[in-house]
Amino acid sequence: MAGESAFKNEDLTVLLQAWSNGDRHALDQLAPRVQDELHRIAQHYIGREDLNHPLQATALINEAYIRLINWKNVQWQNRAHFFGVSANLMRRILVDFARSRDRVKHGGEIFETSLDEALVVQSKKSSELLSLDEALTRLTALDPRKVQIIELRFFAGLSVAETAEVLKVSERTILREWNLAKAWLYREVRS
């Protein structure tokens, strides 16, 4: 099984690199192969929202997919890099949506979003997501690699080994920085 998994990872990397080089046929082959993993990441995000949250994983995947295929000059390194970027996009989509809802709630103008306008993000979870995003923004100014580790491990669900591969550092470094980043975020969000 391990050899089969490695083949799939190499196959995805080849398709990602071909897509980076402008091969639209590679994108057609890639889409069905990444669908399950993108759905898992989206479910992970949506699972943190209230039970009656109207946004579904499929809508989040579709929005992320539209943004991904419209990116130009992206040089995908490998599978882990792709899913890390995808997870970051999904987080950005949810944060943007929460901010737009917050603006409307406080008398601001509605701005257009490509997500279904009927979707409503629950206030409590929305403010938690915004707090987390603000903390991650502050951490980016202090230590961008720790934010990358959080995005890859927590949001994309990559293993320590996959995260180390993407960032080109040792697994020991990932574990150390992962623990420091979690402690820092916990302190920032709780204060």
Number of C-alpha atoms within 10 A of each C-alpha: 6 7 8 9 10 11 12 14 15 14 16 21 20 18 24 25 19 17 22 19 15 14 13 14 11 18 18 12 14 18 13 9 14 14 12 11 14 24 16 15 23 24 17 17 20 18 13 11 19 14 9 9 15 14 17 14 19 13 14 23 22 16 16 22 17 11 14 15 12 8 9 10 10 15 14 19 15 20 20 24 22 21 21 24 19 25 26 18 19 25 21 14 19 20 21 14 22 21 17 18 21 18 14 12 12 8 8 11 11 13 10 10 12 11 15 10 10 8 13 15 22 16 14 11 15 21 16 15 19 18 16 18 16 15 18 24 14 15 18 14 9 11 14 13 16 21 23 21 24 24 22 27 19 18 22 29 20 20 15 18 14 18 26 20 16 19 16 10 12 13 17 12 11 23 16 11 18 21 12 13 20 15 11 14 18 13 11 16 14 8 6
